Amino acid sequence: MSILDNTILFVKERLQNAEAGHDWFHVERVYKNALLIAAQEECDLEIVKLGALLHDIADSKFHNGDETIGPKVAREFLESQKASEEVISHVVSIIENISFKGGNFEKKLTSIELDIVQDADRLDALGAIGIARTFNYGGFKNRPLYLPNIAPNLHMTKEEYKNSEAPTLNHFYEKLLLLKDKMNTETGKKIALERHKFMENFLSQFYAEWEGEK
């Protein structure tokens, strides 16, 4: 089998018991998003595919905040597949630089492949799927849906963002609604705008129902 086929099998097995917002189906959606965006860009498609497939192989949220595990697992796997060091280094760098981290993180890699995979991942945090993932994770962490007396914190440090236990609805303001202005590619920006509007409509409906207005 090809390295791509082996990577898909590896990720499926590794994430078979993952939280639903960060499972194989999340990775598959990001992969599809990445291919959609890549079709409009000049890029190394192998790097895009491998980066998308391995980007969440060991999300730090589920490993006590340790951000070194994902890159390490990806490197070891790609080495086992006899990938070139150039490919391995690029894919590992994508994994190290893709995360939002409270919006206070400067990427240490500049590449169109990172831009594509990052946009693809961020698109899955927007729209109907983004809403579903957000509330699924909130339930996974046993967080309240919404507490009107706890305002979103838009100025968190990276560590504060990682350790936040705020109500689920706050996450819309602390991350999701910020993403459309952080997209890298024109395709990503266009799709993000539509999904952003969907989330705004959802929030309007949510507040109206919360107040008993509808």
C-alpha positions as CSV (number, residue, x, y, z in Angstrom):
1,M,0.0,0.0,0.0
2,S,1.0,3.6,-0.5
3,I,2.2,5.9,2.3
4,L,-1.2,7.7,2.0
5,D,-3.2,4.5,2.5
6,N,-1.0,3.5,5.5
7,T,-1.4,6.9,7.0
8,I,-5.2,6.7,6.8
9,L,-5.2,3.3,8.5
10,F,-2.8,4.5,11.2
11,V,-4.9,7.6,12.0
12,K,-8.2,5.6,12.0
13,E,-6.7,3.1,14.5
14,R,-5.0,5.8,16.6
15,L,-8.2,7.9,16.9
16,Q,-10.8,5.1,17.2
17,N,-11.7,6.0,20.8
18,A,-11.3,9.8,20.4
19,E,-13.8,12.4,21.5
20,A,-16.2,12.9,18.6
21,G,-15.1,16.4,17.7
22,H,-11.5,15.2,17.3
23,D,-12.0,11.7,15.9
24,W,-11.3,10.2,12.5
25,F,-14.3,11.9,10.9
26,H,-12.9,15.3,12.0
27,V,-9.7,14.4,10.3
28,E,-11.5,13.1,7.2
29,R,-13.5,16.4,6.9
30,V,-10.3,18.4,7.3
31,Y,-8.7,16.2,4.6
32,K,-11.6,16.9,2.2
33,N,-11.4,20.7,3.0
34,A,-7.7,20.7,2.4
35,L,-8.1,19.0,-1.1
36,L,-10.8,21.6,-1.9
37,I,-8.6,24.5,-1.1
38,A,-5.4,22.9,-2.6
39,A,-7.2,22.6,-5.9
40,Q,-7.0,26.4,-6.2
41,E,-3.4,26.8,-5.0
42,E,0.1,25.8,-6.2
43,C,1.3,23.5,-3.5
44,D,2.9,20.1,-2.7
45,L,-0.2,18.0,-2.5
46,E,1.6,15.1,-0.7
47,I,2.5,17.5,2.1
48,V,-1.0,18.8,2.3
49,K,-2.5,15.3,2.4
50,L,-0.2,14.0,5.1
51,G,-0.4,17.2,7.1
52,A,-4.2,17.1,7.1
53,L,-4.3,13.4,8.0
54,L,-1.8,13.7,10.9
55,H,-2.6,17.2,12.2
56,D,-4.6,15.9,15.2
57,I,-2.8,12.6,15.8
58,A,-2.3,13.5,19.4
59,D,-4.1,16.7,20.2
60,S,-2.5,18.3,23.3
61,K,-6.0,18.9,24.8
62,F,-6.2,15.1,25.5
63,H,-2.6,14.8,26.6
64,N,-2.4,17.1,29.6
65,G,-1.5,20.0,27.4
66,D,1.7,18.4,26.0
67,E,2.3,19.8,22.6
68,T,5.3,17.6,21.8
69,I,3.4,14.3,21.5
70,G,1.7,14.9,18.2
71,P,4.8,15.9,16.3
72,K,6.7,13.0,17.9
73,V,4.1,10.4,16.9
74,A,3.9,11.8,13.4
75,R,7.7,11.8,13.0
76,E,8.0,8.2,14.2
77,F,5.2,7.1,11.9
78,L,6.6,8.8,8.8
79,E,10.0,7.5,9.5
80,S,8.6,4.0,9.7
81,Q,7.1,4.7,6.2
82,K,10.5,5.7,4.9
83,A,9.4,9.2,4.0
84,S,12.1,11.7,3.2
85,E,13.4,14.0,5.9
86,E,12.2,16.9,3.9
87,V,8.6,15.6,3.9
88,I,8.8,14.6,7.6
89,S,10.1,18.0,8.7
90,H,7.5,19.9,6.8
91,V,4.6,17.8,8.0
92,V,5.8,17.9,11.6
93,S,6.2,21.7,11.3
94,I,2.6,21.9,10.1
95,I,1.4,20.0,13.2
96,E,3.5,22.3,15.4
97,N,2.1,25.5,13.9
98,I,-1.6,24.7,13.0
99,S,-3.3,25.3,16.4
100,F,-5.2,28.5,17.3
101,K,-3.8,28.6,20.9
102,G,-6.0,31.6,21.9
103,G,-5.0,33.6,18.8
104,N,-1.8,34.7,20.5
105,F,0.6,32.4,18.7
106,E,2.9,33.4,15.8
107,K,3.5,30.7,13.3
108,K,7.2,29.7,13.0
109,L,6.7,28.2,9.6
110,T,5.6,30.0,6.4
111,S,4.3,27.7,3.7
112,I,1.3,27.4,1.4
113,E,0.9,23.8,2.6
114,L,0.5,25.0,6.2
115,D,-1.9,27.8,5.1
116,I,-4.1,25.2,3.4
117,V,-4.2,22.7,6.2
118,Q,-4.7,25.4,8.8
119,D,-7.6,26.8,6.8
120,A,-9.1,23.3,6.4
121,D,-8.9,22.6,10.1
122,R,-10.4,26.0,11.0
123,L,-13.3,25.5,8.6
124,D,-14.3,22.4,10.6
125,A,-14.6,24.7,13.6
126,L,-17.2,26.8,11.8
127,G,-20.8,26.5,10.6
128,A,-23.1,23.6,11.6
129,I,-20.3,21.2,12.2
130,G,-18.4,23.7,14.3
131,I,-21.4,24.3,16.5
132,A,-21.9,20.5,16.9
133,R,-18.3,20.0,17.8
134,T,-18.2,22.9,20.3
135,F,-21.2,21.6,22.3
136,N,-20.0,18.0,22.0
137,Y,-16.6,19.0,23.6
138,G,-18.4,21.2,26.2
139,G,-20.4,18.1,27.2
140,F,-17.3,16.0,27.2
141,K,-15.8,18.4,29.7
142,N,-19.1,18.7,31.6
143,R,-19.3,22.5,31.1
144,P,-22.5,24.6,31.3
145,L,-24.0,25.7,28.0
146,Y,-24.2,29.3,29.0
147,L,-23.8,31.4,32.1
148,P,-24.9,35.0,31.4
149,N,-22.8,36.3,34.3
150,I,-19.5,35.0,32.9
151,A,-18.4,37.2,30.0
152,P,-16.1,35.9,27.2
153,N,-12.4,36.7,27.8
154,L,-11.0,38.1,24.5
155,H,-7.5,38.7,25.9
156,M,-6.4,35.4,27.2
157,T,-2.8,34.3,27.2
158,K,-2.0,31.0,25.5
159,E,-1.9,29.3,28.9
160,E,-5.2,30.8,30.0
161,Y,-6.8,29.7,26.8
162,K,-5.6,26.1,27.2
163,N,-6.8,26.0,30.8
164,S,-10.1,27.8,30.4
165,E,-13.2,26.1,31.9
166,A,-15.6,28.8,30.7
167,P,-19.2,28.0,29.5
168,T,-19.4,26.5,26.0
169,L,-21.1,29.5,24.5
170,N,-18.1,31.7,25.4
171,H,-16.0,29.7,23.0
172,F,-17.8,31.2,20.1
173,Y,-16.5,34.6,21.0
174,E,-13.1,33.5,22.2
175,K,-12.3,31.5,19.1
176,L,-14.9,30.6,16.5
177,L,-16.2,34.0,15.5
178,L,-12.6,35.2,15.2
179,L,-11.6,32.6,12.6
180,K,-13.0,34.1,9.4
181,D,-10.6,37.0,9.8
182,K,-7.6,34.6,10.3
183,M,-8.0,32.5,7.2
184,N,-5.1,32.3,4.8
185,T,-6.5,31.4,1.4
186,E,-9.1,33.0,-0.8
187,T,-11.1,29.7,-0.9
188,G,-10.9,29.4,2.9
189,K,-12.0,33.0,3.4
190,K,-15.0,32.5,1.1
191,I,-16.2,29.3,2.8
192,A,-15.5,30.7,6.3
193,L,-17.7,33.8,5.7
194,E,-20.7,31.6,4.9
195,R,-20.2,29.4,7.9
196,H,-19.6,32.5,10.1
197,K,-23.0,33.9,9.1
198,F,-24.6,30.6,10.0
199,M,-23.1,30.7,13.5
200,E,-24.3,34.3,14.0
201,N,-27.8,33.3,13.1
202,F,-27.6,30.4,15.5
203,L,-26.4,32.7,18.3
204,S,-29.3,35.1,17.7
205,Q,-31.8,32.1,17.9
206,F,-30.1,30.8,21.0
207,Y,-30.4,34.0,22.9
208,A,-34.0,34.5,21.8
209,E,-34.9,31.1,23.1
210,W,-32.9,31.6,26.3
211,E,-34.9,34.7,27.1
212,G,-38.2,33.0,26.1
213,E,-38.7,35.4,23.1
214,K,-39.3,32.6,20.6
